[in-house]
Amino acid sequence: MKTIFVMVKCDLGKAYVVADEAVQDVEQVSEVYSTSGQYDLLMKCYLPDESDIGRFVTERLQTLAGVKDTFTIIAYKAFSDDRS
């Protein structure tokens, strides 16, 4: 399983709509956090090992209504247990 974090910049006033749609409609999205700074949301996603990360981001996340820009971070190793 691959873990990626995607920082999302939203159209003005659309962060909550984007977050809700991502959680409800994109099964690979595990968690969504609102953030301060240059980006509005941080999405934690789990993808199967054979997945194409670029295709997932461009076709599933960047096409959500209200998404303006994304920045993807690929995680290599977790140093703590998932406590969710």
SVG drawing of the C-alpha trace seen along z (x, -y; Angstrom):
<svg xmlns="http://www.w3.org/2000/svg" viewBox="-20 -33 31 36">
<polyline fill="none" stroke="black" stroke-width="0.4" points="0.0,0.0 1.3,-3.5 0.6,-6.5 0.5,-9.9 -0.5,-13.3 -2.0,-15.8 -2.1,-19.5 -5.1,-21.1 -5.7,-24.8 -9.4,-25.5 -11.5,-28.1 -12.5,-30.8 -15.3,-29.5 -15.1,-25.9 -12.8,-24.2 -15.6,-22.5 -17.4,-21.4 -14.2,-19.9 -13.3,-18.2 -16.8,-16.7 -16.8,-15.4 -13.3,-13.9 -14.3,-12.0 -17.6,-10.8 -16.7,-10.0 -13.0,-9.1 -12.5,-5.8 -8.7,-6.1 -9.0,-9.3 -8.5,-8.3 -8.5,-11.7 -8.9,-15.4 -7.7,-18.2 -8.2,-22.0 -4.9,-23.8 -3.5,-27.3 -1.1,-28.8 -0.7,-28.4 -3.0,-25.4 -6.5,-24.9 -6.7,-21.1 -4.4,-18.2 -5.6,-14.8 -4.1,-11.5 -4.6,-8.8 -3.8,-5.1 -3.3,-3.6 -2.6,0.0 1.0,0.6 0.3,1.0 -1.5,-2.4 -0.3,-5.3 0.0,-8.2 0.0,-10.8 -3.2,-9.4 -5.0,-9.2 -4.1,-12.8 -4.9,-14.3 -8.0,-12.2 -9.6,-11.8 -8.5,-14.7 -7.8,-17.6 -11.1,-17.0 -13.2,-17.6 -15.3,-20.7 -13.6,-23.6 -10.0,-22.3 -7.6,-25.0 -4.2,-23.4 -2.5,-20.4 0.9,-19.5 1.6,-15.8 4.0,-14.3 4.9,-10.6 5.5,-9.0 8.1,-6.3 8.0,-5.1 5.7,-5.7 7.6,-6.1 4.5,-5.8 1.5,-3.5 -1.8,-4.6 -3.9,-5.4 -7.2,-6.0"/>
</svg>
